[in-house]
Structure formats: structure tokens, C-alpha cells
């Protein structure tokens, strides 16, 4: 028995997961992006959160009316936190895990066959990527540059990765969905990169 873990990341072209003063989706959502979210969260899966993202989404599903939010409410959710256990979770089908996330995810991947998906949760996903526990990265790249307003860059300062592109889709004629299989970066193969000029 084993399963997969997908990291699901929204970003602007310069790699930021959010930007001060910009609306959700950088104001660039369209019907195909929304339909992609509906299909994504209609799948049988367990959602994985860090505490900060869990609190944000717990609030979002009561404030906004996205067509995939009913699926978020119904899907089983786990949240890694050493503090949330002391407060009412306030979001149904949620379970707190207060142990190290890397240890717990490694065990869950071996002992369940239900796929797991983590959206947001930057520090959590950096740790899972660094541990080699992520099977797929799904990047939704919106046509915007966050620049000095950018925050929550998943890959900056994290593990070095080699990526195999397994799927690419243009949504609404402007937003890129890129699906990768990540591998921790190792030795550079001999002969890779630009070749030096032959001696004259």
C-alpha cells in the first residue's frame, strides 16, 4: 500500500505565491482556471495543510463563493500544528497531527492508498520537497509579475530540484498549468552545459 503527494502552487511569473494589494488569482481567474479547480478538488484525496494556511482556508470558505469550496469542505483534511489542537478546528472533516510533518507524511505515504494534496503551506511544502517526499508539483502560473509586492515564494531558498515536465496546459489563453515530477538535484552529469572552445 502506498500513495502520492502533490504540491499545488499558485504563483505569478516571478514565482511569488501571493502579492500585497493584488486580489486572489492576481485578478486573472477565468472560467477554465475555475473549472480546473473544480476538477482537481472533485478527486478522492486528503488535503494537507500547515496551520497558517489551514486558518486562512477555514475563513475563505465562509467568506467567498468559489464553486470548488463545497469539495474543500467535504474532503478529509489533515493539518500539521502544535497549537491548533487547543482551539476548535471550525472546519469539518479536519484532523490535527502534532508530530513532525516529514516523519508523518513518510509514514502516511507507506500506509494509505488515498492520494494527498497540499496547497499553499510554504514552509511545510519546502520541508517535504527537501525530504524527497513530493511526487508531483502542479504550478498554476498567472500572467502577472508581483515584483516588490510579492510574498510566499515556495522555491526561493529551498532545496535544489530537477524537474521532469509531465503536463502543460494553457488556461483561458493566458494562465499556464505546469505539472512536474521533482527529483532532488544531485551531481551534474559529465559533459552537461556549454562546451568549452577547443584549443586553437
C-alpha positions in Angstrom: 0.0 0.0 0.0 1.4 3.4 -0.9 0.2 6.8 -2.3 1.3 10.0 -3.8 1.7 13.6 -2.6 1.1 16.5 -4.9 2.1 20.1 -4.0 -0.3 22.5 -5.6 1.1 26.1 -6.0 -0.3 29.3 -7.5 2.2 31.9 -8.5 3.0 34.9 -10.6 5.6 34.7 -13.3 8.3 35.7 -10.8 7.5 32.8 -8.5 5.5 34.5 -5.7 2.5 32.7 -4.2 0.8 36.0 -3.3 1.2 39.7 -3.6 0.2 42.6 -1.3 -2.5 44.7 -2.8 -3.4 42.2 -5.5 -6.7 40.2 -5.4 -6.9 36.4 -5.4 -5.6 34.8 -8.6 -3.9 38.2 -9.3 -7.3 39.2 -10.7 -6.6 36.8 -13.7 -9.0 34.0 -13.0 -11.1 32.8 -15.9 -13.7 30.0 -16.5 -11.0 27.4 -17.4 -9.0 28.1 -14.3 -12.1 27.8 -12.2 -13.1 24.6 -13.9 -9.6 23.2 -13.4 -10.0 23.8 -9.6 -13.5 22.1 -9.7 -12.0 19.0 -11.4 -8.9 19.0 -9.1 -10.9 19.0 -5.8 -13.6 16.7 -7.1 -11.0 13.9 -6.9 -10.8 11.5 -3.9 -7.9 12.8 -1.9 -6.7 14.0 1.5 -5.9 17.7 1.8 -2.7 18.6 3.7 -2.2 22.0 5.4 0.1 23.8 7.7 -1.6 25.7 10.5 -1.4 29.2 8.8 -2.9 28.0 5.5 -5.5 26.0 7.3 -6.7 29.0 9.2 -6.8 31.1 6.0 -8.8 28.5 4.1 -11.1 27.8 7.0 -12.0 31.5 6.7 -12.1 31.7 2.9 -14.7 29.0 2.6 -17.1 31.1 4.7 -16.3 34.5 3.1 -16.2 33.6 -0.6 -18.3 31.6 -3.0 -16.0 29.6 -5.2 -17.6 26.6 -7.0 -15.0 24.2 -5.6 -15.4 25.2 -2.0 -18.1 22.6 -1.3 -15.5 19.9 -2.2 -12.9 21.5 0.1 -15.5 21.3 2.9 -16.2 17.7 2.3 -12.8 16.3 1.7 -10.8 14.9 4.6 -8.1 17.3 5.8 -5.0 17.0 8.0 -3.3 19.9 9.4 0.2 19.9 11.0 0.2 22.1 14.1 1.3 22.0 17.7 -1.2 24.8 18.6 -4.4 24.2 16.7 -5.3 21.2 19.0 -6.1 23.8 21.7 -8.8 25.5 19.7 -12.0 24.4 17.9 -10.9 23.4 14.4 -14.1 25.0 12.9 -13.8 23.1 9.6 -15.4 19.8 9.2 -13.5 16.6 8.3 -10.3 18.0 9.8 -7.7 16.3 11.9 -4.7 17.8 13.7 -1.4 16.0 13.6 1.1 17.4 16.1 4.2 15.4 15.1 6.9 16.3 12.7 5.4 16.6 9.2 8.2 14.9 7.3 8.0 11.9 9.6 4.2 11.7 9.4 4.0 12.1 5.7 6.6 9.5 5.1 4.6 7.1 7.2 1.2 8.0 5.6 2.6 7.5 2.1 3.5 4.0 3.1 0.3 3.1 4.9 -2.6 4.6 2.8 -3.6 4.5 -0.8 -5.6 7.7 -0.8 -3.6 10.5 -2.7 -2.6 13.6 -0.7 -2.6 17.2 -1.9 -1.0 20.2 -0.3 -2.0 23.7 -1.5 -0.2 26.8 0.0 1.6 26.0 3.2 5.0 27.3 2.0 7.3 26.2 4.9 5.6 22.8 5.1 6.0 22.1 1.4 9.6 23.3 1.4 10.4 20.7 4.1 8.5 18.0 2.2 10.3 18.8 -1.1 13.7 18.8 0.7 12.9 15.4 2.1 12.1 14.0 -1.3 8.5 13.2 -0.4 6.7 15.1 -3.1 5.7 13.1 -6.2 4.2 15.9 -8.3 4.3 19.7 -8.3 1.4 21.4 -10.0 2.2 25.0 -10.7 -0.5 27.4 -11.8 1.4 30.4 -13.2 -0.7 33.6 -13.6 0.2 36.3 -16.1 1.5 38.9 -13.6 4.8 39.9 -12.1 4.4 40.5 -8.4 7.7 42.4 -8.1 8.2 44.2 -4.8 4.7 43.3 -3.6 5.5 39.5 -3.9 5.4 37.2 -0.9 5.4 33.4 -0.2 7.9 32.2 -2.9 7.9 28.4 -2.5 11.1 27.6 -4.2 13.4 30.5 -3.2 15.8 29.4 -0.5 14.6 25.8 -0.7 16.0 22.5 -2.0 17.7 22.2 -5.4 15.4 20.2 -7.7 15.5 18.7 -11.1 12.0 18.7 -12.7 10.5 16.4 -15.3 7.7 18.1 -17.1 4.7 15.7 -17.5 1.9 18.0 -18.5 1.5 21.6 -19.7 -1.8 23.4 -20.3 -2.8 27.0 -21.2 -6.0 28.0 -19.4 -8.1 30.9 -20.6 -5.5 31.7 -23.2 -3.1 33.2 -20.6 -2.5 31.1 -17.5 0.0 28.2 -17.6 -0.6 25.0 -15.6 2.7 23.1 -15.4 2.9 19.6 -13.8 6.3 18.3 -12.8 7.8 15.3 -11.2 10.5 16.6 -8.9 13.8 14.9 -8.0 16.4 16.2 -5.6 19.3 17.6 -7.6 22.4 15.5 -7.4 25.7 15.5 -9.3 25.8 17.3 -12.7 26.3 14.7 -15.4 29.7 14.9 -17.1 29.5 16.9 -20.3 26.4 18.9 -19.3 26.3 22.6 -20.0 28.1 24.7 -22.6 31.2 23.1 -24.1 34.5 25.0 -23.9 36.1 26.0 -27.1 38.7 23.7 -28.4 42.3 25.0 -28.0 43.4 26.9 -31.1 
